[in-house]
Amino acid sequence: SPWFLIGKPHNIIRHPDMPQTAFKDLWAMIKSRRIWQGYVCNKGKMGRIYWVKATVFPCYKNGELIGYLSIREKPEPGIIEKVKEAYRVLE
């Protein structure tokens, strides 16, 4: 359950094998007011590894940045092996 992440940095559940390049791209996109979508490997509380398809976008109120929102979905069947290979190339 992601309730323990409210108000905390989400990188506490990021798997250490995730390439830093993926997160540099994410932050560059959302800081430039664009939506980022990609696949993220996380670690659960008990150390279980799981993948999500994440859509992240900045949230504004009266033109002022007030935070970020991430919507996570179950990845499409078969996509994770392709993502793992692409991330290996990024390392």
Buried (B, 14 or more C-beta within 10 A) or exposed (E): EEEEEEEEEBEEBBEEEBBEEBBEBBEEBBEEEEEBEBBBBBBEEEEEEBBBBBBBBBEEEEEEEEEBEBEBEEBEEEEBEEBEEEBEEEE
